[in-house]
């Protein structure tokens, strides 16, 4: 019996199929990875409860107002957004222990390996951010961004001074400790309308 | 001049295309790995605001999106030009947002329900009034982890 040779399958159309798939995936997918500013909202108030009147000392609050013209009022004075970060850092750190800036209180933190230490920080400070109905979203994001940047820089400076590495390179426990020392406290007031056009 | 080639036409052998599929498949796999499926077709125009302190959204399965912006030209006849909210593939009202979040959350695995993140993708010219309404609705729905989608800005303020 003569052996029948198996004919070779022509693979030249394989390329076409692969191209088709490739083009399909190119069209239906997106390259970008979503990124943005992560924030945590405060839990809702029960409807039958009145707003709790939390008393905060005036020196502990850092008020940032944005009006409908996208202007910034920081601690009662008109400020350019470029100076906001410096101003916020000055407030959060209060290095000179000024009476106008937040009070410095001891706080217990646990570093890596369970070492507990008392560190003096401005733990009660609050950054209060208020915006108008007519504020532009871009401006709001910029302000949020500058405030987060202020916190990030402060944490980074602290980590570099203490551990000799950036905040991002710290171990989880140390990160937690630095977070306890400089907690992010950006509070957003209930929306108000200050007038202005729309 | 000395001619090296000696008479007789030599045919150039055809280039083998046998490895072409391999090359294309390699490209295909690269794109499959590096990209992600489009979530929805956008019905609103969005130009992202710019920021520097960005964090990446890691687990896609835990993220739901709220799109805010002016309707695209083809929808302007029906929906006007003022800022609208888009949930999944349809325009929605702020009042529907709460239901949407609750529905989406109950469809998730129980152990992941509290990790739900809402990504707000809004046009940079949106008025904060709309954003605040959305935020209040999210608070009522107990979706407290949010993310403001933004693009990387290269120049930093000093």
Interface residues (C-beta under 8 A of the other chain):
Chain A: X11 X12 X14 X15 X17 X18 X19 X21 X22 X25 X26 X28 X29 X30 X31 X33 X34 X35 X36 X37 X38 X39 X40 X41 X42 X43 X44 X66 X81 X82 X85 X131 X132 X133 X134 X135 X136 X137 X138 X140 X141 X142 X144 X145 X146 X148 X149 X152 X191 X198
Chain B: X17 X18 X20 X21 X24 X25 X27 X28 X31 X32 X34 X35 X36 X37 X38 X49 X50 X51 X52 X53 X54 X55 X56 X57 X63 X117 X119 X120 X122 X123 X124 X125 X126 X127 X128 X129 X131 X132 X135 X136 X138 X139 X140 X142 X143 X144 X145 X146 X147 X148 X149 X150 X152 X157 X158
